[in-house]
Amino acid sequence: MKVFKLKRGRRHTKYGYRKKDLKPYQIDYFDKHKLVRKHVMRDKRYTQILLRIIEYEHLFKDHLKLYYNNYTHRVSSYDEIMEDSKMFDWKCCICECELKCEIANFEINNFLCETCSHSYGNPETSVDSRILESSVKFRQYCQMILLDNQKKFTRFIRFFKRGKSSKKAPYQEVNNQSK
């Protein structure tokens, strides 16, 4: 990656370098880090090294890293963890076997296992009352979880708005109670 230092003139420059050679995230980095600007404008080698570091940071962002997935108990990507976080353990409303239900999906097949979905999963026929009861219970369960998370988040925000660092944070208290 070559970056050319230019004097002010007809060409568009940013911090003394040709703007078309810099990528948007590199320009953003220079905009955010004001202390780096004076060194960037003086030293070409420093700039080359810094731009290479920024490039590597951009390539290896968090969404490309691997994490331990608590939902499946294996190592997976960030996207897989986000998909697994949308699924809840639930029981099939007909045969009571375990299955995973999507939080935002309230269709009939979301509450039925594969074997039951062949016989009860047709939306054109009348819907069994057990499916309706299960969907209402699932909606209430999801609301309860989301409200609980919202309350924890507002407690967390209020704690840091006050600016008191002497007390323990609310999330630490919850973690200590579970041990």
TIVO-2410 file (N, C-alpha, C; in nm, 3 decimals):
# residues 179
REC num residu      c1      c2      c3 atome chaine
REC   1      M   0.085  -0.116   0.000     N      A
REC   1      M   0.000   0.000   0.000    CA      A
REC   1      M   0.089   0.123   0.000     C      A
REC   2      K   0.079   0.200  -0.104     N      A
REC   2      K   0.158   0.322  -0.117    CA      A
REC   2      K   0.069   0.442  -0.093     C      A
REC   3      V   0.116   0.532  -0.011     N      A
REC   3      V   0.047   0.656   0.015    CA      A
REC   3      V   0.143   0.768  -0.019     C      A
REC   4      F   0.099   0.861  -0.101     N      A
REC   4      F   0.186   0.967  -0.148    CA      A
REC   4      F   0.161   1.096  -0.073     C      A
REC   5      K   0.272   1.153  -0.022     N      A
REC   5      K   0.263   1.280   0.050    CA      A
REC   5      K   0.263   1.391  -0.054     C      A
REC   6      L   0.172   1.484  -0.038     N      A
REC   6      L   0.159   1.594  -0.133    CA      A
REC   6      L   0.153   1.726  -0.059     C      A
REC   7      K   0.193   1.829  -0.127     N      A
REC   7      K   0.175   1.964  -0.075    CA      A
REC   7      K   0.036   2.010  -0.112     C      A
REC   8      R  -0.010   2.110  -0.043     N      A
REC   8      R  -0.142   2.163  -0.076    CA      A
REC   8      R  -0.141   2.216  -0.219     C      A
REC   9      G  -0.250   2.194  -0.286     N      A
REC   9      G  -0.257   2.239  -0.424    CA      A
REC   9      G  -0.390   2.199  -0.484     C      A
REC  10      R  -0.387   2.156  -0.608     N      A
REC  10      R  -0.509   2.125  -0.682    CA      A
REC  10      R  -0.572   1.993  -0.637     C      A
REC  11      R  -0.489   1.898  -0.597     N      A
REC  11      R  -0.541   1.767  -0.563    CA      A
REC  11      R  -0.605   1.769  -0.424     C      A
REC  12      H  -0.703   1.681  -0.405     N      A
REC  12      H  -0.769   1.669  -0.275    CA      A
REC  12      H  -0.677   1.594  -0.180     C      A
REC  13      T  -0.646   1.657  -0.069     N      A
REC  13      T  -0.558   1.593   0.029    CA      A
REC  13      T  -0.627   1.588   0.165     C      A
REC  14      K  -0.581   1.494   0.245     N      A
REC  14      K  -0.629   1.482   0.382    CA      A
REC  14      K  -0.505   1.459   0.467     C      A
REC  15      Y  -0.474   1.552   0.556     N      A
REC  15      Y  -0.356   1.546   0.642    CA      A
REC  15      Y  -0.228   1.536   0.562     C      A
REC  16      G  -0.223   1.599   0.446     N      A
REC  16      G  -0.103   1.602   0.365    CA      A
REC  16      G  -0.087   1.482   0.273     C      A
REC  17      Y  -0.186   1.393   0.267     N      A
REC  17      Y  -0.178   1.275   0.181    CA      A
REC  17      Y  -0.293   1.276   0.082     C      A
REC  18      R  -0.270   1.217  -0.035     N      A
REC  18      R  -0.371   1.213  -0.138    CA      A
REC  18      R  -0.494   1.138  -0.087     C      A
REC  19      K  -0.609   1.204  -0.095     N      A
REC  19      K  -0.730   1.151  -0.035    CA      A
REC  19      K  -0.777   1.022  -0.102     C      A
REC  20      K  -0.753   1.006  -0.232     N      A
REC  20      K  -0.800   0.884  -0.298    CA      A
REC  20      K  -0.718   0.762  -0.260     C      A
REC  21      D  -0.599   0.782  -0.201     N      A
REC  21      D  -0.519   0.669  -0.153    CA      A
REC  21      D  -0.562   0.620  -0.016     C      A
REC  22      L  -0.628   0.707   0.060     N      A
REC  22      L  -0.673   0.669   0.194    CA      A
REC  22      L  -0.812   0.608   0.187     C      A
REC  23      K  -0.834   0.505   0.267     N      A
REC  23      K  -0.966   0.441   0.275    CA      A
REC  23      K  -1.050   0.513   0.379     C      A
REC  24      P  -1.183   0.503   0.370     N      A
REC  24      P  -1.269   0.577   0.463    CA      A
REC  24      P  -1.242   0.548   0.610     C      A
REC  25      Y  -1.215   0.422   0.645     N      A
REC  25      Y  -1.190   0.391   0.786    CA      A
REC  25      Y  -1.056   0.446   0.832     C      A
REC  26      Q  -0.960   0.465   0.740     N      A
REC  26      Q  -0.833   0.528   0.777    CA      A
REC  26      Q  -0.853   0.677   0.804     C      A
REC  27      I  -0.932   0.741   0.719     N      A
REC  27      I  -0.963   0.883   0.740    CA      A
REC  27      I  -1.039   0.901   0.872     C      A
REC  28      D  -1.132   0.811   0.900     N      A
REC  28      D  -1.206   0.817   1.027    CA      A
REC  28      D  -1.112   0.803   1.146     C      A
REC  29      Y  -1.013   0.714   1.133     N      A
REC  29      Y  -0.917   0.696   1.241    CA      A
REC  29      Y  -0.842   0.825   1.268     C      A
REC  30      F  -0.796   0.891   1.162     N      A
REC  30      F  -0.723   1.017   1.179    CA      A
REC  30      F  -0.814   1.126   1.236     C      A
REC  31      D  -0.941   1.124   1.197     N      A
REC  31      D  -1.035   1.223   1.249    CA      A
REC  31      D  -1.059   1.203   1.399     C      A
REC  32      K  -1.065   1.079   1.444     N      A
REC  32      K  -1.092   1.049   1.584    CA      A
REC  32      K  -0.971   1.072   1.674     C      A
REC  33      H  -0.851   1.043   1.623     N      A
REC  33      H  -0.728   1.050   1.704    CA      A
REC  33      H  -0.650   1.176   1.667     C      A
REC  34      K  -0.678   1.282   1.738     N      A
REC  34      K  -0.618   1.412   1.707    CA      A
REC  34      K  -0.469   1.416   1.739     C      A
REC  35      L  -0.425   1.339   1.838     N      A
REC  35      L  -0.284   1.341   1.875    CA      A
REC  35      L  -0.194   1.281   1.767     C      A
REC  36      V  -0.248   1.195   1.686     N      A
REC  36      V  -0.171   1.128   1.582    CA      A
REC  36      V  -0.149   1.221   1.462     C      A
REC  37      R  -0.237   1.316   1.443     N      A
REC  37      R  -0.235   1.400   1.322    CA      A
REC  37      R  -0.102   1.470   1.300     C      A
REC  38      K  -0.046   1.531   1.404     N      A
REC  38      K   0.077   1.608   1.384    CA      A
REC  38      K   0.193   1.518   1.343     C      A
REC  39      H   0.197   1.394   1.394     N      A
REC  39      H   0.303   1.301   1.355    CA      A
REC  39      H   0.281   1.249   1.214     C      A
REC  40      V   0.156   1.230   1.177     N      A
REC  40      V   0.123   1.181   1.043    CA      A
REC  40      V   0.165   1.283   0.938     C      A
REC  41      M   0.147   1.409   0.968     N      A
REC  41      M   0.179   1.512   0.871    CA      A
REC  41      M   0.330   1.530   0.856     C      A
REC  42      R   0.409   1.489   0.955     N      A
REC  42      R   0.554   1.507   0.949    CA      A
REC  42      R   0.627   1.385   0.894     C      A
REC  43      D   0.595   1.266   0.947     N      A
REC  43      D   0.678   1.148   0.925    CA      A
REC  43      D   0.609   1.049   0.831     C      A
REC  44      K   0.673   1.021   0.718     N      A
REC  44      K   0.614   0.930   0.618    CA      A
REC  44      K   0.621   0.784   0.666     C      A
REC  45      R   0.731   0.743   0.728     N      A
REC  45      R   0.744   0.605   0.774    CA      A
REC  45      R   0.642   0.573   0.884     C      A
REC  46      Y   0.627   0.666   0.975     N      A
REC  46      Y   0.529   0.651   1.082    CA      A
REC  46      Y   0.390   0.632   1.023     C      A
REC  47      T   0.359   0.709   0.922     N      A
REC  47      T   0.228   0.700   0.858    CA      A
REC  47      T   0.209   0.565   0.790     C      A
REC  48      Q   0.313   0.517   0.722     N      A
REC  48      Q   0.303   0.386   0.656    CA      A
REC  48      Q   0.275   0.275   0.757     C      A
REC  49      I   0.346   0.277   0.868     N      A
REC  49      I   0.327   0.175   0.971    CA      A
REC  49      I   0.188   0.186   1.033     C      A
REC  50      L   0.147   0.308   1.064     N      A
REC  50      L   0.017   0.330   1.124    CA      A
REC  50      L  -0.096   0.286   1.032     C      A
REC  51      L  -0.084   0.317   0.904     N      A
REC  51      L  -0.188   0.276   0.808    CA      A
REC  51      L  -0.194   0.124   0.793     C      A
REC  52      R  -0.079   0.059   0.802     N      A
REC  52      R  -0.077  -0.087   0.794    CA      A
REC  52      R  -0.145  -0.148   0.917     C      A
REC  53      I  -0.121  -0.090   1.035     N      A
REC  53      I  -0.186  -0.139   1.157    CA      A
REC  53      I  -0.337  -0.119   1.149     C      A
REC  54      I  -0.379  -0.003   1.100     N      A
REC  54      I  -0.523   0.024   1.086    CA      A
REC  54      I  -0.585  -0.075   0.988     C      A
REC  55      E  -0.513  -0.107   0.881     N      A
REC  55      E  -0.562  -0.203   0.782    CA      A
REC  55      E  -0.583  -0.341   0.845     C      A
REC  56      Y  -0.486  -0.387   0.925     N      A
REC  56      Y  -0.499  -0.517   0.990    CA      A
REC  56      Y  -0.612  -0.518   1.092     C      A
REC  57      E  -0.627  -0.408   1.165     N      A
REC  57      E  -0.739  -0.399   1.260    CA      A
REC  57      E  -0.872  -0.409   1.189     C      A
REC  58      H  -0.880  -0.345   1.074     N      A
REC  58      H  -1.006  -0.347   0.999    CA      A
REC  58      H  -1.034  -0.487   0.943     C      A
REC  59      L  -0.930  -0.556   0.900     N      A
REC  59      L  -0.949  -0.691   0.844    CA      A
REC  59      L  -0.992  -0.790   0.950     C      A
REC  60      F  -0.940  -0.778   1.071     N      A
REC  60      F  -0.969  -0.875   1.176    CA      A
REC  60      F  -1.063  -0.815   1.280     C      A
REC  61      K  -1.176  -0.769   1.236     N      A
REC  61      K  -1.277  -0.713   1.325    CA      A
REC  61      K  -1.339  -0.825   1.408     C      A
REC  62      D  -1.418  -0.786   1.506     N      A
REC  62      D  -1.478  -0.882   1.598    CA      A
REC  62      D  -1.572  -0.981   1.528     C      A
REC  63      H  -1.640  -0.938   1.424     N      A
REC  63      H  -1.734  -1.030   1.359    CA      A
REC  63      H  -1.662  -1.142   1.284     C      A
REC  64      L  -1.530  -1.129   1.265     N      A
REC  64      L  -1.454  -1.236   1.199    CA      A
REC  64      L  -1.387  -1.329   1.300     C      A
REC  65      K  -1.382  -1.290   1.425     N      A
REC  65      K  -1.319  -1.372   1.527    CA      A
REC  65      K  -1.411  -1.486   1.569     C      A
REC  66      L  -1.354  -1.582   1.639     N      A
REC  66      L  -1.431  -1.696   1.689    CA      A
REC  66      L  -1.452  -1.679   1.839     C      A
REC  67      Y  -1.570  -1.717   1.884     N      A
REC  67      Y  -1.609  -1.704   2.024    CA      A
REC  67      Y  -1.669  -1.834   2.073     C      A
REC  68      Y  -1.669  -1.849   2.205     N      A
REC  68      Y  -1.737  -1.963   2.266    CA      A
REC  68      Y  -1.886  -1.934   2.269     C      A
REC  69      N  -1.965  -2.024   2.215     N      A
REC  69      N  -2.109  -2.008   2.207    CA      A
REC  69      N  -2.174  -2.078   2.326     C      A
REC  70      N  -2.233  -2.002   2.418     N      A
REC  70      N  -2.298  -2.059   2.536    CA      A
REC  70      N  -2.424  -2.136   2.502     C      A
REC  71      Y  -2.485  -2.106   2.391     N      A
REC  71      Y  -2.610  -2.172   2.354    CA      A
REC  71      Y  -2.587  -2.312   2.300     C      A
REC  72      T  -2.479  -2.332   2.224     N      A
REC  72      T  -2.451  -2.464   2.167    CA      A
REC  72      T  -2.330  -2.532   2.230     C      A
REC  73      H  -2.258  -2.462   2.315     N      A
REC  73      H  -2.138  -2.512   2.383    CA      A
REC  73      H  -2.030  -2.556   2.285     C      A
REC  74      R  -2.006  -2.470   2.186     N      A
REC  74      R  -1.897  -2.493   2.093    CA      A
REC  74      R  -1.846  -2.358   2.044     C      A
REC  75      V  -1.735  -2.357   1.974     N      A
REC  75      V  -1.676  -2.235   1.922    CA      A
REC  75      V  -1.743  -2.202   1.789     C      A
REC  76      S  -1.786  -2.076   1.774     N      A
REC  76      S  -1.853  -2.036   1.651    CA      A
REC  76      S  -1.830  -1.888   1.625     C      A
REC  77      S  -1.875  -1.842   1.511     N      A
REC  77      S  -1.856  -1.702   1.473    CA      A
REC  77      S  -1.959  -1.613   1.542     C      A
REC  78      Y  -1.938  -1.485   1.533     N      A
REC  78      Y  -2.026  -1.388   1.596    CA      A
REC  78      Y  -2.168  -1.397   1.537     C      A
REC  79      D  -2.176  -1.415   1.406     N      A
REC  79      D  -2.307  -1.424   1.341    CA      A
REC  79      D  -2.387  -1.545   1.389     C      A
REC  80      E  -2.319  -1.659   1.409     N      A
REC  80      E  -2.387  -1.778   1.459    CA      A
REC  80      E  -2.439  -1.757   1.602     C      A
REC  81      I  -2.361  -1.687   1.682     N      A
REC  81      I  -2.405  -1.659   1.819    CA      A
REC  81      I  -2.528  -1.569   1.817     C      A
REC  82      M  -2.529  -1.470   1.729     N      A
REC  82      M  -2.646  -1.382   1.719    CA      A
REC  82      M  -2.769  -1.460   1.673     C      A
REC  83      E  -2.753  -1.554   1.582     N      A
REC  83      E  -2.865  -1.638   1.538    CA      A
REC  83      E  -2.914  -1.728   1.652     C      A
REC  84      D  -2.820  -1.786   1.727     N      A
REC  84      D  -2.858  -1.874   1.838    CA      A
REC  84      D  -2.923  -1.797   1.952     C      A
REC  85      S  -2.891  -1.671   1.968     N      A
REC  85      S  -2.951  -1.593   2.076    CA      A
REC  85      S  -3.097  -1.562   2.049     C      A
REC  86      K  -3.141  -1.576   1.925     N      A
REC  86      K  -3.281  -1.551   1.890    CA      A
REC  86      K  -3.369  -1.675   1.911     C      A
REC  87      M  -3.307  -1.787   1.949     N      A
REC  87      M  -3.380  -1.912   1.967    CA      A
REC  87      M  -3.396  -1.942   2.115     C      A
REC  88      F  -3.516  -1.991   2.150     N      A
REC  88      F  -3.546  -2.030   2.288    CA      A
REC  88      F  -3.584  -2.177   2.293     C      A
REC  89      D  -3.552  -2.240   2.404     N      A
REC  89      D  -3.596  -2.378   2.425    CA      A
REC  89      D  -3.745  -2.377   2.455     C      A
REC  90      W  -3.817  -2.463   2.389     N      A
REC  90      W  -3.962  -2.471   2.406    CA      A
REC  90      W  -4.003  -2.615   2.384     C      A
REC  91      K  -4.125  -2.647   2.419     N      A
REC  91      K  -4.177  -2.783   2.398    CA      A
REC  91      K  -4.278  -2.782   2.286     C      A
REC  92      C  -4.279  -2.890   2.211     N      A
REC  92      C  -4.379  -2.906   2.105    CA      A
REC  92      C  -4.517  -2.909   2.172     C      A
REC  93      C  -4.610  -2.837   2.117     N      A
REC  93      C  -4.740  -2.826   2.184    CA      A
REC  93      C  -4.824  -2.954   2.169     C      A
REC  94      I  -4.788  -3.045   2.081     N      A
REC  94      I  -4.863  -3.169   2.063    CA      A
REC  94      I  -4.799  -3.285   2.138     C      A
REC  95      C  -4.672  -3.312   2.107     N      A
REC  95      C  -4.607  -3.431   2.166    CA      A
REC  95      C  -4.513  -3.399   2.282     C      A
REC  96      E  -4.499  -3.273   2.320     N      A
REC  96      E  -4.420  -3.231   2.435    CA      A
REC  96      E  -4.270  -3.260   2.423     C      A
REC  97      C  -4.217  -3.279   2.302     N      A
REC  97      C  -4.073  -3.300   2.286    CA      A
REC  97      C  -4.002  -3.164   2.280     C      A
REC  98      E  -3.872  -3.162   2.307     N      A
REC  98      E  -3.794  -3.038   2.309    CA      A
REC  98      E  -3.769  -2.988   2.167     C      A
REC  99      L  -3.777  -2.855   2.150     N      A
REC  99      L  -3.744  -2.794   2.022    CA      A
REC  99      L  -3.700  -2.651   2.045     C      A
REC 100      K  -3.645  -2.589   1.942     N      A
REC 100      K  -3.599  -2.450   1.948    CA      A
REC 100      K  -3.698  -2.363   1.874     C      A
REC 101      C  -3.747  -2.258   1.939     N      A
REC 101      C  -3.842  -2.165   1.877    CA      A
REC 101      C  -3.775  -2.030   1.857     C      A
REC 102      E  -3.804  -1.971   1.744     N      A
REC 102      E  -3.749  -1.839   1.713    CA      A
REC 102      E  -3.832  -1.733   1.785     C      A
REC 103      I  -3.767  -1.631   1.838     N      A
REC 103      I  -3.835  -1.533   1.921    CA      A
REC 103      I  -3.934  -1.449   1.842     C      A
REC 104      A  -3.905  -1.418   1.717     N      A
REC 104      A  -3.991  -1.329   1.639    CA      A
REC 104      A  -4.084  -1.404   1.544     C      A
REC 105      N  -4.088  -1.535   1.552     N      A
REC 105      N  -4.168  -1.615   1.460    CA      A
REC 105      N  -4.287  -1.674   1.535     C      A
REC 106      F  -4.408  -1.634   1.495     N      A
REC 106      F  -4.529  -1.685   1.560    CA      A
REC 106      F  -4.613  -1.768   1.463     C      A
REC 107      E  -4.546  -1.830   1.367     N      A
REC 107      E  -4.618  -1.918   1.275    CA      A
REC 107      E  -4.643  -2.052   1.342     C      A
REC 108      I  -4.730  -2.131   1.281     N      A
REC 108      I  -4.770  -2.260   1.339    CA      A
REC 108      I  -4.652  -2.355   1.351     C      A
REC 109      N  -4.569  -2.362   1.247     N      A
REC 109      N  -4.458  -2.458   1.246    CA      A
REC 109      N  -4.349  -2.426   1.347     C      A
REC 110      N  -4.348  -2.304   1.401     N      A
REC 110      N  -4.249  -2.268   1.502    CA      A
REC 110      N  -4.275  -2.341   1.634     C      A
REC 111      F  -4.399  -2.384   1.658     N      A
REC 111      F  -4.435  -2.447   1.785    CA      A
REC 111      F  -4.454  -2.599   1.772     C      A
REC 112      L  -4.420  -2.653   1.655     N      A
REC 112      L  -4.436  -2.796   1.630    CA      A
REC 112      L  -4.303  -2.859   1.592     C      A
REC 113      C  -4.282  -2.983   1.636     N      A
REC 113      C  -4.163  -3.057   1.592    CA      A
REC 113      C  -4.186  -3.104   1.449     C      A
REC 114      E  -4.085  -3.166   1.391     N      A
REC 114      E  -4.094  -3.207   1.250    CA      A
REC 114      E  -4.203  -3.312   1.228     C      A
REC 115      T  -4.216  -3.406   1.319     N      A
REC 115      T  -4.317  -3.511   1.301    CA      A
REC 115      T  -4.459  -3.455   1.313     C      A
REC 116      C  -4.480  -3.364   1.407     N      A
REC 116      C  -4.614  -3.307   1.425    CA      A
REC 116      C  -4.648  -3.204   1.318     C      A
REC 117      S  -4.547  -3.140   1.261     N      A
REC 117      S  -4.575  -3.036   1.162    CA      A
REC 117      S  -4.635  -3.094   1.034     C      A
REC 118      H  -4.608  -3.223   1.006     N      A
REC 118      H  -4.668  -3.286   0.887    CA      A
REC 118      H  -4.819  -3.301   0.902     C      A
REC 119      S  -4.864  -3.332   1.023     N      A
REC 119      S  -5.008  -3.355   1.041    CA      A
REC 119      S  -5.084  -3.231   1.090     C      A
REC 120      Y  -5.019  -3.147   1.173     N      A
REC 120      Y  -5.090  -3.032   1.231    CA      A
REC 120      Y  -5.044  -2.898   1.173     C      A
REC 121      G  -4.939  -2.897   1.093     N      A
REC 121      G  -4.877  -2.772   1.050    CA      A
REC 121      G  -4.936  -2.707   0.927     C      A
REC 122      N  -5.044  -2.758   0.874     N      A
REC 122      N  -5.106  -2.699   0.755    CA      A
REC 122      N  -5.189  -2.577   0.797     C      A
REC 123      P  -5.151  -2.456   0.753     N      A
REC 123      P  -5.226  -2.336   0.796    CA      A
REC 123      P  -5.362  -2.321   0.728     C      A
REC 124      E  -5.388  -2.398   0.622     N      A
REC 124      E  -5.516  -2.387   0.551    CA      A
REC 124      E  -5.629  -2.456   0.625     C      A
REC 125      T  -5.595  -2.555   0.707     N      A
REC 125      T  -5.698  -2.624   0.786    CA      A
REC 125      T  -5.716  -2.552   0.918     C      A
REC 126      S  -5.809  -2.597   0.998     N      A
REC 126      S  -5.832  -2.534   1.128    CA      A
REC 126      S  -5.712  -2.560   1.220     C      A
REC 127      V  -5.684  -2.464   1.304     N      A
REC 127      V  -5.568  -2.471   1.392    CA      A
REC 127      V  -5.610  -2.532   1.525     C      A
REC 128      D  -5.529  -2.625   1.574     N      A
REC 128      D  -5.556  -2.691   1.701    CA      A
REC 128      D  -5.544  -2.590   1.816     C      A
REC 129      S  -5.627  -2.605   1.917     N      A
REC 129      S  -5.627  -2.512   2.030    CA      A
REC 129      S  -5.497  -2.520   2.110     C      A
REC 130      R  -5.431  -2.637   2.111     N      A
REC 130      R  -5.304  -2.651   2.182    CA      A
REC 130      R  -5.196  -2.563   2.119     C      A
REC 131      I  -5.201  -2.548   1.986     N      A
REC 131      I  -5.104  -2.462   1.917    CA      A
REC 131      I  -5.127  -2.316   1.955     C      A
REC 132      L  -5.253  -2.276   1.961     N      A
REC 132      L  -5.285  -2.138   1.999    CA      A
REC 132      L  -5.242  -2.109   2.142     C      A
REC 133      E  -5.269  -2.203   2.233     N      A
REC 133      E  -5.228  -2.185   2.372    CA      A
REC 133      E  -5.075  -2.175   2.384     C      A
REC 134      S  -5.007  -2.259   2.309     N      A
REC 134      S  -4.861  -2.257   2.313    CA      A
REC 134      S  -4.806  -2.126   2.258     C      A
REC 135      S  -4.867  -2.073   2.153     N      A
REC 135      S  -4.819  -1.947   2.096    CA      A
REC 135      S  -4.841  -1.831   2.193     C      A
REC 136      V  -4.955  -1.832   2.264     N      A
REC 136      V  -4.982  -1.726   2.363    CA      A
REC 136      V  -4.883  -1.736   2.479     C      A
REC 137      K  -4.857  -1.858   2.529     N      A
REC 137      K  -4.762  -1.876   2.638    CA      A
REC 137      K  -4.621  -1.835   2.594     C      A
REC 138      F  -4.585  -1.868   2.471     N      A
REC 138      F  -4.453  -1.833   2.419    CA      A
REC 138      F  -4.439  -1.681   2.409     C      A
REC 139      R  -4.543  -1.613   2.363     N      A
REC 139      R  -4.539  -1.467   2.353    CA      A
REC 139      R  -4.523  -1.404   2.491     C      A
REC 140      Q  -4.596  -1.455   2.589     N      A
REC 140      Q  -4.585  -1.403   2.726    CA      A
REC 140      Q  -4.446  -1.430   2.784     C      A
REC 141      Y  -4.392  -1.547   2.755     N      A
REC 141      Y  -4.258  -1.582   2.801    CA      A
REC 141      Y  -4.154  -1.487   2.740     C      A
REC 142      C  -4.165  -1.461   2.611     N      A
REC 142      C  -4.072  -1.369   2.543    CA      A
REC 142      C  -4.085  -1.228   2.599     C      A
REC 143      Q  -4.208  -1.184   2.625     N      A
REC 143      Q  -4.228  -1.051   2.683    CA      A
REC 143      Q  -4.163  -1.041   2.821     C      A
REC 144      M  -4.179  -1.146   2.900     N      A
REC 144      M  -4.121  -1.147   3.033    CA      A
REC 144      M  -3.969  -1.136   3.026     C      A
REC 145      I  -3.907  -1.211   2.937     N      A
REC 145      I  -3.761  -1.207   2.924    CA      A
REC 145      I  -3.715  -1.071   2.874     C      A
REC 146      L  -3.783  -1.016   2.774     N      A
REC 146      L  -3.743  -0.886   2.719    CA      A
REC 146      L  -3.762  -0.774   2.821     C      A
REC 147      L  -3.870  -0.777   2.898     N      A
REC 147      L  -3.890  -0.676   3.002    CA      A
REC 147      L  -3.785  -0.687   3.111     C      A
REC 148      D  -3.748  -0.809   3.147     N      A
REC 148      D  -3.644  -0.829   3.247    CA      A
REC 148      D  -3.511  -0.773   3.198     C      A
REC 149      N  -3.478  -0.799   3.072     N      A
REC 149      N  -3.355  -0.745   3.015    CA      A
REC 149      N  -3.359  -0.593   3.009     C      A
REC 150      Q  -3.474  -0.538   2.977     N      A
REC 150      Q  -3.489  -0.393   2.970    CA      A
REC 150      Q  -3.469  -0.330   3.109     C      A
REC 151      K  -3.524  -0.392   3.212     N      A
REC 151      K  -3.507  -0.342   3.349    CA      A
REC 151      K  -3.361  -0.347   3.391     C      A
REC 152      K  -3.293  -0.456   3.360     N      A
REC 152      K  -3.150  -0.467   3.393    CA      A
REC 152      K  -3.070  -0.359   3.322     C      A
REC 153      F  -3.103  -0.334   3.197     N      A
REC 153      F  -3.031  -0.234   3.119    CA      A
REC 153      F  -3.054  -0.093   3.175     C      A
REC 154      T  -3.179  -0.062   3.211     N      A
REC 154      T  -3.206   0.072   3.266    CA      A
REC 154      T  -3.139   0.089   3.402     C      A
REC 155      R  -3.133  -0.015   3.484     N      A
REC 155      R  -3.060  -0.009   3.610    CA      A
REC 155      R  -2.912   0.019   3.585     C      A
REC 156      F  -2.858  -0.050   3.486     N      A
REC 156      F  -2.718  -0.033   3.450    CA      A
REC 156      F  -2.691   0.110   3.404     C      A
REC 157      I  -2.779   0.167   3.320     N      A
REC 157      I  -2.762   0.303   3.270    CA      A
REC 157      I  -2.775   0.405   3.383     C      A
REC 158      R  -2.873   0.387   3.469     N      A
REC 158      R  -2.892   0.479   3.582    CA      A
REC 158      R  -2.771   0.479   3.674     C      A
REC 159      F  -2.713   0.363   3.694     N      A
REC 159      F  -2.597   0.352   3.780    CA      A
REC 159      F  -2.482   0.437   3.726     C      A
REC 160      F  -2.456   0.431   3.596     N      A
REC 160      F  -2.345   0.505   3.540    CA      A
REC 160      F  -2.379   0.651   3.512     C      A
REC 161      K  -2.507   0.686   3.509     N      A
REC 161      K  -2.544   0.828   3.497    CA      A
REC 161      K  -2.512   0.902   3.625     C      A
REC 162      R  -2.531   0.835   3.736     N      A
REC 162      R  -2.503   0.897   3.866    CA      A
REC 162      R  -2.355   0.923   3.884     C      A
REC 163      G  -2.273   0.842   3.822     N      A
REC 163      G  -2.129   0.861   3.829    CA      A
REC 163      G  -2.065   0.809   3.956     C      A
REC 164      K  -2.133   0.722   4.025     N      A
REC 164      K  -2.078   0.667   4.149    CA      A
REC 164      K  -1.998   0.541   4.115     C      A
REC 165      S  -1.869   0.549   4.134     N      A
REC 165      S  -1.785   0.433   4.104    CA      A
REC 165      S  -1.750   0.355   4.229     C      A
REC 166      S  -1.792   0.403   4.346     N      A
REC 166      S  -1.758   0.334   4.471    CA      A
REC 166      S  -1.840   0.206   4.489     C      A
REC 167      K  -1.965   0.207   4.439     N      A
REC 167      K  -2.048   0.088   4.452    CA      A
REC 167      K  -2.019  -0.008   4.338     C      A
REC 168      K  -2.062  -0.131   4.357     N      A
REC 168      K  -2.048  -0.229   4.250    CA      A
REC 168      K  -2.156  -0.205   4.145     C      A
REC 169      A  -2.122  -0.235   4.021     N      A
REC 169      A  -2.218  -0.218   3.911    CA      A
REC 169      A  -2.330  -0.321   3.926     C      A
REC 170      P  -2.451  -0.291   3.877     N      A
REC 170      P  -2.565  -0.384   3.890    CA      A
REC 170      P  -2.539  -0.520   3.827     C      A
REC 171      Y  -2.468  -0.522   3.716     N      A
REC 171      Y  -2.443  -0.650   3.651    CA      A
REC 171      Y  -2.349  -0.737   3.732     C      A
REC 172      Q  -2.259  -0.674   3.812     N      A
REC 172      Q  -2.169  -0.752   3.897    CA      A
REC 172      Q  -2.246  -0.816   4.011     C      A
REC 173      E  -2.345  -0.746   4.064     N      A
REC 173      E  -2.425  -0.801   4.171    CA      A
REC 173      E  -2.503  -0.923   4.124     C      A
REC 174      V  -2.556  -0.916   4.005     N      A
REC 174      V  -2.633  -1.028   3.949    CA      A
REC 174      V  -2.543  -1.147   3.929     C      A
REC 175      N  -2.420  -1.125   3.876     N      A
REC 175      N  -2.327  -1.234   3.853    CA      A
REC 175      N  -2.282  -1.296   3.983     C      A
REC 176      N  -2.260  -1.216   4.087     N      A
REC 176      N  -2.218  -1.271   4.215    CA      A
REC 176      N  -2.327  -1.353   4.282     C      A
REC 177      Q  -2.453  -1.315   4.263     N      A
REC 177      Q  -2.562  -1.389   4.323    CA      A
REC 177      Q  -2.577  -1.527   4.260     C      A
REC 178      S  -2.543  -1.539   4.132     N      A
REC 178      S  -2.563  -1.667   4.064    CA      A
REC 178      S  -2.456  -1.769   4.100     C      A
REC 179      K  -2.345  -1.725   4.162     N      A
REC 179      K  -2.236  -1.819   4.194    CA      A
REC 179      K  -2.264  -1.900   4.315     C      A
***
